[in-house]
């Protein structure tokens, strides 16, 4: 039995024992009285003694105690409340500084499975095709079952230029999907903008970093100077970030009232964040928010505030549902714990956590079918699309028709969307990705259509 499995057994056994001991004691004695603190301590010491002296492999006191603490916190079924060893605490500090290579995905534990919250746009994970709610079951052939969030993040991160293999289970797919992704230094241009047809301002906010409010403020002021008639705020694939940044961003569009509240067990720590009229930049321009299943945390705060105040229209799909607040508490011996202390609530009093926010208008994005994905893999593995683009340098209706005829002659077929997307992907491989792509983005198309109704 390896050390990892041994530790998991210890954490589960001892931790669950500590967590459920009150209930067990009541059942065993027929009494509703809880076991005394002294009795619980004595029971724990008995278990520890048996493990130290009778367990098949030698175990140190530190292993037992760390395992017990992990088990205690894991029994809460909250992946964000967790214990960190000195190494894991140091990893968290490295992550905060951002000096690492990664894939560009936010992950969490959902239903005891390592789950993708969102791939960050224009990162290796996004380009590889990782999607929100993908279940990562292996990292470099190592099963993620019973793996802590800290351990998983450590495995996904690494030296830029190195590769990591992940195995994914995806809803609607019959087979496990495998991805080999090369790590990069994750650098994100937080805000992109463009003026669309009809003098509509389009703003893409990719992350709620500490610079996001200032960056967005400059973009909004520039759009105002250009006399735009409305704003489309795109928060799709935005995994969130800082609470203060979310409040400031929402305040740019909402001039008064509550933006979000945080509530927890200790009511004296509850807070209500309200808009400051002086900080509103575009409180009256027509507004549409785009969000999807990859929009989490801070993105949901802004989306919920806009929706509850009826300040604008929310178009897209239901958001991820990550709405809890953690506090990292340094402990003895350079260990630490992160503990969930509060949850976010929208102005109407709705909890974001595990429920997400439903759109006013639901628009599902275009996607590959199962058959598309199977044929797509073969088309790329056999260099069919790569060779075709070398021989046909222009992407137009003529090249699309020729490519369709070519793959059909090889017994392959793609839906119209998958055909065009596959071809465009190869043509654009070495080009800068455009800010907007109206050929395929049906959600943005709908947002533009709805905005035109409001500004006409």
C-alpha positions as CSV (number, residue, x, y, z in Angstrom):
1,X,0.0,0.0,0.0
2,X,1.6,3.3,-1.1
3,X,1.9,6.3,1.2
4,X,-0.7,8.3,-0.7
5,X,-3.4,5.6,-0.3
6,X,-2.4,5.1,3.3
7,X,-2.8,8.8,4.0
8,X,-6.2,8.9,2.3
9,X,-7.4,6.0,4.4
10,X,-6.1,7.7,7.6
11,X,-7.7,11.0,6.7
12,X,-11.1,9.5,5.8
13,X,-11.2,7.1,8.7
14,X,-10.0,9.4,11.5
15,X,-11.7,12.5,10.0
16,X,-15.1,10.9,9.6
17,X,-14.7,9.4,13.0
18,X,-14.2,12.9,14.5
19,X,-17.0,14.4,12.4
20,X,-19.7,11.9,13.1
21,X,-18.7,10.7,16.5
22,X,-21.5,12.6,18.3
23,X,-24.1,10.9,16.2
24,X,-22.5,7.5,16.7
25,X,-22.2,8.0,20.4
26,X,-25.9,8.7,20.6
27,X,-26.8,5.6,18.7
28,X,-24.5,3.4,20.7
29,X,-25.6,4.5,24.1
30,X,-29.3,5.2,23.3
31,X,-28.8,8.7,24.7
32,X,-29.1,12.1,23.0
33,X,-26.2,13.5,25.0
34,X,-23.0,14.2,23.1
35,X,-19.8,12.6,24.2
36,X,-17.7,14.9,26.4
37,X,-14.7,16.7,25.0
38,X,-12.5,14.6,27.3
39,X,-14.2,11.4,26.0
40,X,-13.6,12.4,22.4
41,X,-10.0,13.2,23.0
42,X,-9.6,9.8,24.7
43,X,-11.2,8.0,21.8
44,X,-9.0,9.8,19.3
45,X,-5.9,8.9,21.3
46,X,-7.1,5.2,21.3
47,X,-7.4,5.3,17.5
48,X,-4.0,6.9,17.1
49,X,-2.4,4.4,19.5
50,X,-3.8,1.5,17.4
51,X,-2.6,3.0,14.2
52,X,0.9,3.7,15.6
53,X,1.3,0.2,17.0
54,X,-0.8,-2.2,14.9
55,X,-1.1,-0.8,11.4
56,X,0.8,-2.9,8.8
57,X,3.2,0.0,7.8
58,X,5.1,2.4,10.1
59,X,3.2,5.7,10.5
60,X,4.4,8.9,12.2
61,X,2.4,11.1,14.5
62,X,2.6,13.8,11.9
63,X,1.0,11.6,9.2
64,X,-1.8,10.7,11.5
65,X,-2.5,14.2,12.6
66,X,-2.3,15.8,9.1
67,X,-4.6,13.0,7.8
68,X,-7.0,13.5,10.7
69,X,-7.2,17.3,10.0
70,X,-7.7,16.7,6.2
71,X,-10.5,14.2,7.0
72,X,-12.2,16.6,9.3
73,X,-12.3,19.3,6.6
74,X,-13.1,16.9,3.8
75,X,-16.2,15.7,5.7
76,X,-17.7,19.1,5.2
77,X,-18.0,18.4,1.5
78,X,-16.6,21.9,0.7
79,X,-13.5,21.7,-1.6
80,X,-12.6,25.3,-0.7
81,X,-12.3,24.6,3.0
82,X,-9.0,22.7,3.2
83,X,-5.8,22.1,5.2
84,X,-2.4,23.0,3.7
85,X,0.9,21.4,4.7
86,X,4.0,23.6,4.6
87,X,4.7,22.6,0.9
88,X,1.1,23.2,-0.1
89,X,0.9,26.6,1.7
90,X,4.1,27.6,-0.1
91,X,2.5,26.5,-3.5
92,X,-0.5,28.8,-2.7
93,X,1.8,31.7,-2.2
94,X,3.6,30.9,-5.5
95,X,0.3,30.8,-7.2
96,X,-0.7,34.2,-5.8
97,X,2.6,35.7,-7.1
98,X,1.8,34.2,-10.5
99,X,5.4,33.1,-11.3
100,X,4.6,29.8,-12.9
101,X,3.6,28.1,-16.1
102,X,0.1,26.7,-16.4
103,X,-2.7,25.7,-18.7
104,X,-5.1,28.6,-18.1
105,X,-8.0,26.8,-16.4
106,X,-9.8,27.4,-13.1
107,X,-10.7,24.2,-11.4
108,X,-12.7,23.1,-8.3
109,X,-14.0,20.0,-6.7
110,X,-17.7,19.4,-7.5
111,X,-19.5,16.3,-6.3
112,X,-16.1,14.9,-5.2
113,X,-14.7,15.2,-8.8
114,X,-12.1,17.6,-10.1
115,X,-14.1,19.9,-12.3
116,X,-13.2,22.7,-14.7
117,X,-14.9,26.0,-13.8
118,X,-13.6,27.7,-16.9
119,X,-10.8,27.8,-19.4
120,X,-9.4,31.3,-19.7
121,X,-9.6,32.6,-23.2
122,X,-6.5,32.5,-25.4
123,X,-4.6,30.1,-23.1
124,X,-3.4,26.6,-23.8
125,X,-6.5,24.9,-22.2
126,X,-8.9,27.1,-24.1
127,X,-7.1,26.4,-27.4
128,X,-7.1,22.7,-26.7
129,X,-10.8,22.6,-26.4
130,X,-11.2,22.2,-22.6
131,X,-14.8,23.2,-21.5
132,X,-16.6,24.2,-18.3
133,X,-17.8,21.3,-16.3
134,X,-15.3,18.9,-17.8
135,X,-14.5,16.2,-15.2
136,X,-10.7,15.7,-15.0
137,X,-10.2,12.1,-13.9
138,X,-6.5,11.7,-14.5
139,X,-3.5,14.1,-14.7
140,X,-0.4,12.4,-16.3
141,X,-2.2,9.0,-15.8
142,X,-2.5,9.7,-12.1
143,X,-6.2,9.3,-10.9
144,X,-7.6,12.5,-9.4
145,X,-10.1,10.6,-7.2
146,X,-9.5,11.7,-3.5
147,X,-6.9,14.2,-4.7
148,X,-7.1,17.6,-2.9
149,X,-7.6,20.8,-4.9
150,X,-4.1,21.9,-3.9
151,X,-2.5,18.7,-5.2
152,X,-4.4,18.9,-8.5
153,X,-3.3,22.5,-9.1
154,X,0.3,21.6,-8.3
155,X,0.2,18.8,-10.9
156,X,-1.3,21.0,-13.6
157,X,1.2,23.8,-13.1
158,X,4.8,23.4,-14.1
159,X,7.7,24.7,-16.1
160,X,6.6,26.6,-19.3
161,X,7.2,24.5,-22.4
162,X,6.5,21.2,-20.6
163,X,3.5,19.1,-21.4
164,X,0.8,17.7,-19.2
165,X,-1.7,15.0,-20.2
166,X,-5.2,15.2,-18.8
167,X,-8.1,12.7,-19.2
168,X,-11.6,14.2,-19.2
169,X,-15.1,12.9,-18.9
170,X,-17.6,15.2,-20.7
171,X,-21.3,15.1,-20.6
172,X,-22.7,13.8,-23.9
173,X,-19.4,12.0,-24.8
174,X,-19.3,8.2,-24.7
175,X,-15.5,8.0,-24.4
176,X,-12.9,9.6,-22.2
177,X,-11.2,12.5,-23.9
178,X,-7.4,12.9,-23.8
179,X,-5.5,16.1,-24.0
180,X,-1.8,16.8,-24.2
181,X,-1.4,20.5,-23.4
182,X,1.9,22.5,-23.3
183,X,2.2,24.8,-20.3
184,X,2.8,28.5,-20.8
185,X,3.2,31.6,-18.7
186,X,-0.3,32.8,-18.5
187,X,-0.5,36.5,-19.5
188,X,-3.9,37.9,-20.0
189,X,-5.0,41.1,-21.6
190,X,-7.8,41.8,-19.2
191,X,-10.0,44.0,-21.3
192,X,-10.7,44.1,-25.1
193,X,-13.1,46.4,-26.8
194,X,-14.5,47.2,-30.3
195,X,-17.2,49.3,-31.8
196,X,-19.7,47.1,-33.6
197,X,-22.2,47.9,-36.4
198,X,-24.9,50.4,-35.2
199,X,-22.4,52.2,-33.0
200,X,-22.6,49.5,-30.3
201,X,-19.8,49.3,-27.8
202,X,-18.5,45.8,-27.2
203,X,-16.3,45.1,-24.1
204,X,-14.8,41.8,-23.2
205,X,-13.6,41.4,-19.6
206,X,-11.6,38.3,-19.1
207,X,-10.7,38.4,-15.4
208,X,-11.4,40.4,-12.3
209,X,-7.8,41.2,-11.4
210,X,-6.7,44.1,-9.3
211,X,-6.1,46.2,-12.5
212,X,-9.5,45.3,-14.1
213,X,-11.5,48.2,-12.8
214,X,-9.0,50.8,-13.9
215,X,-8.5,49.1,-17.3
216,X,-12.3,48.9,-17.9
217,X,-12.8,52.5,-16.7
218,X,-10.5,53.7,-19.5
219,X,-12.2,51.6,-22.1
220,X,-15.7,52.8,-21.1
221,X,-14.6,56.5,-21.1
222,X,-13.1,56.0,-24.5
223,X,-16.4,54.5,-25.8
224,X,-18.4,57.4,-24.3
225,X,-16.1,59.8,-26.2
226,X,-17.0,58.0,-29.4
227,X,-20.7,58.4,-28.6
228,X,-21.7,54.7,-28.5
229,X,-25.4,54.0,-28.2
230,X,-25.2,50.9,-26.0
231,X,-22.8,48.5,-24.3
232,X,-22.4,44.8,-24.6
233,X,-20.4,43.5,-21.6
234,X,-19.0,40.0,-22.3
235,X,-18.2,38.0,-19.2
236,X,-18.2,34.6,-20.9
237,X,-15.4,32.3,-19.8
238,X,-14.5,34.8,-17.0
239,X,-13.7,32.6,-13.9
240,X,-13.9,35.6,-11.5
241,X,-11.3,37.1,-9.3
242,X,-11.4,39.8,-6.6
243,X,-14.6,40.8,-4.8
244,X,-13.6,44.5,-4.7
245,X,-13.0,44.4,-8.4
246,X,-16.4,43.0,-9.0
247,X,-18.1,45.6,-6.9
248,X,-16.3,48.4,-8.7
249,X,-17.1,47.0,-12.2
250,X,-20.8,46.6,-11.3
251,X,-20.8,50.2,-10.0
252,X,-19.7,51.5,-13.4
253,X,-23.1,50.4,-14.7
254,X,-25.3,50.8,-11.5
255,X,-25.5,54.2,-9.8
256,X,-27.4,53.3,-6.6
257,X,-28.6,50.4,-4.5
258,X,-27.0,47.1,-3.4
259,X,-24.6,45.3,-5.6
260,X,-23.9,42.2,-3.5
261,X,-23.9,41.0,0.1
262,X,-21.9,38.5,1.9
263,X,-23.4,36.5,4.7
264,X,-22.0,33.9,7.0
265,X,-22.4,32.2,10.4
266,X,-21.1,35.2,12.3
267,X,-23.6,38.0,11.5
268,X,-21.2,40.7,12.7
269,X,-19.0,39.9,9.7
270,X,-21.9,40.2,7.2
271,X,-21.4,43.0,4.7
272,X,-23.6,44.8,2.1
273,X,-21.8,46.4,-0.8
274,X,-23.6,49.4,-2.3
275,X,-23.1,51.5,-5.4
276,X,-21.6,54.9,-5.1
277,X,-23.4,57.3,-7.5
278,X,-20.1,59.2,-8.1
279,X,-18.4,56.1,-9.5
280,X,-21.0,55.3,-12.1
281,X,-19.7,55.8,-15.6
282,X,-22.5,54.5,-17.9
283,X,-25.5,54.2,-15.6
284,X,-28.0,55.0,-18.3
285,X,-26.7,53.5,-21.6
286,X,-28.6,50.4,-22.7
287,X,-26.7,47.4,-21.4
288,X,-26.5,43.7,-22.3
289,X,-24.4,41.2,-20.4
290,X,-23.2,38.0,-22.0
291,X,-22.3,35.1,-19.6
292,X,-22.2,31.4,-19.7
293,X,-21.3,28.2,-17.7
294,X,-17.7,29.4,-17.6
295,X,-18.7,32.6,-15.8
296,X,-18.1,32.3,-12.1
297,X,-17.6,34.1,-8.8
298,X,-17.0,37.8,-9.5
299,X,-18.6,37.4,-13.0
300,X,-21.8,36.2,-11.3
301,X,-21.8,39.1,-8.8
302,X,-21.9,41.6,-11.7
303,X,-24.4,39.6,-13.7
304,X,-26.6,39.1,-10.7
305,X,-26.6,42.8,-9.9
306,X,-27.4,43.8,-13.4
307,X,-30.2,41.3,-13.6
308,X,-31.8,42.0,-10.2
309,X,-31.7,45.8,-10.8
310,X,-33.2,45.3,-14.2
311,X,-30.3,47.5,-15.4
312,X,-29.7,45.3,-18.5
313,X,-30.4,42.1,-20.2
314,X,-28.5,38.8,-19.5
315,X,-28.1,36.7,-22.6
316,X,-26.3,33.3,-22.8
317,X,-26.5,30.2,-20.5
318,X,-26.7,29.6,-16.8
319,X,-23.5,30.6,-14.9
320,X,-21.3,28.2,-13.0
321,X,-22.4,28.8,-9.4
322,X,-19.3,29.6,-7.4
323,X,-20.4,32.0,-4.7
324,X,-18.5,31.5,-1.5
325,X,-15.9,33.6,0.4
326,X,-12.7,32.0,1.8
327,X,-10.3,33.2,4.4
328,X,-6.7,31.7,4.5
329,X,-5.6,31.3,8.1
330,X,-1.9,30.7,8.8
331,X,-1.4,28.0,11.5
332,X,1.6,26.6,13.4
333,X,4.6,25.1,11.8
334,X,4.1,26.9,8.5
335,X,0.8,25.1,7.8
336,X,-2.5,26.9,7.0
337,X,-6.1,26.3,6.3
338,X,-8.6,27.9,3.9
339,X,-12.0,28.1,5.4
340,X,-15.3,29.2,3.8
341,X,-16.7,31.9,6.0
342,X,-19.5,33.5,3.8
343,X,-21.6,33.2,0.7
344,X,-22.5,35.8,-1.9
345,X,-26.1,36.9,-2.3
346,X,-27.5,39.0,-5.2
347,X,-29.4,42.2,-4.5
348,X,-32.7,40.2,-4.6
349,X,-31.3,37.8,-1.9
350,X,-30.5,34.8,-4.1
351,X,-27.5,32.7,-3.2
352,X,-25.1,32.2,-6.1
353,X,-23.4,29.2,-4.7
354,X,-24.1,25.9,-6.5
355,X,-27.1,27.4,-8.3
356,X,-25.7,30.0,-10.7
357,X,-27.8,32.6,-12.4
358,X,-30.2,31.9,-15.2
359,X,-30.2,34.2,-18.3
360,X,-33.1,36.4,-19.4
361,X,-32.7,35.0,-22.9
362,X,-31.0,31.6,-23.2
363,X,-28.9,31.1,-26.3
364,X,-26.9,27.9,-26.6
365,X,-23.6,28.2,-28.5
366,X,-22.9,26.3,-31.7
367,X,-20.9,23.1,-31.0
368,X,-19.4,20.0,-32.6
369,X,-21.5,16.9,-32.6
370,X,-20.0,13.6,-31.4
371,X,-19.7,12.6,-35.1
372,X,-18.0,15.9,-35.8
373,X,-15.4,15.3,-33.1
374,X,-14.6,11.8,-34.3
375,X,-14.1,12.9,-37.9
376,X,-12.3,16.1,-36.8
377,X,-9.6,14.1,-35.0
378,X,-9.0,12.0,-38.1
379,X,-8.9,15.1,-40.3
380,X,-6.2,16.6,-38.2
381,X,-4.2,13.5,-37.4
382,X,-4.0,12.7,-41.2
383,X,-3.0,16.4,-41.9
384,X,-5.9,16.7,-44.3
385,X,-6.9,20.2,-43.4
386,X,-3.3,21.3,-43.0
387,X,-2.4,20.2,-46.5
388,X,-5.5,21.7,-47.9
389,X,-4.8,25.1,-46.5
390,X,-1.3,25.1,-47.9
391,X,-2.7,24.5,-51.4
392,X,-5.7,27.0,-51.0
393,X,-4.4,30.2,-49.4
394,X,-7.8,32.0,-49.2
395,X,-10.7,31.3,-46.8
396,X,-13.9,31.9,-48.8
397,X,-17.0,30.1,-50.0
398,X,-15.1,28.5,-52.9
399,X,-12.4,26.9,-50.5
400,X,-15.2,25.8,-48.1
401,X,-17.0,24.0,-50.9
402,X,-13.7,22.3,-52.1
403,X,-12.8,21.2,-48.6
404,X,-16.2,19.7,-48.1
405,X,-15.9,17.8,-51.3
406,X,-12.4,16.6,-50.3
407,X,-13.3,15.1,-46.9
408,X,-16.5,13.5,-48.3
409,X,-14.3,11.8,-50.9
410,X,-12.4,10.2,-48.0
411,X,-15.6,9.0,-46.3
412,X,-15.6,11.8,-43.7
413,X,-18.2,14.4,-42.9
414,X,-18.7,17.5,-40.8
415,X,-21.7,19.6,-40.0
416,X,-21.7,23.0,-41.6
417,X,-20.5,24.7,-38.4
418,X,-17.8,22.1,-37.8
419,X,-16.6,22.3,-41.4
420,X,-16.2,26.1,-41.4
421,X,-14.7,26.1,-37.9
422,X,-12.2,23.5,-38.7
423,X,-11.1,25.3,-41.8
424,X,-11.0,28.7,-40.2
425,X,-9.0,27.4,-37.3
426,X,-6.3,26.3,-39.6
427,X,-6.3,29.5,-41.7
428,X,-6.1,31.6,-38.5
429,X,-3.5,29.4,-36.7
430,X,-0.8,32.0,-37.0
431,X,-3.0,35.1,-36.9
432,X,-4.0,37.2,-34.0
433,X,-7.5,36.2,-32.8
434,X,-10.1,38.9,-33.5
435,X,-11.9,40.6,-30.7
436,X,-15.2,39.5,-32.1
437,X,-16.1,36.6,-34.4
438,X,-19.6,37.1,-35.7
439,X,-19.4,34.2,-38.2
440,X,-19.8,31.6,-35.3
441,X,-20.8,33.5,-32.2
442,X,-24.6,33.1,-32.1
443,X,-24.8,34.5,-28.6
444,X,-23.2,37.8,-29.6
445,X,-25.3,37.8,-32.7
446,X,-28.4,37.7,-30.5
447,X,-27.0,40.4,-28.2
448,X,-26.5,42.7,-31.1
449,X,-30.0,42.0,-32.4
450,X,-31.5,42.8,-29.0
451,X,-29.4,45.9,-28.5
452,X,-30.6,47.3,-31.9
453,X,-34.2,47.0,-30.7
454,X,-33.3,49.1,-27.6
455,X,-31.4,51.8,-29.4
456,X,-33.6,52.2,-32.5
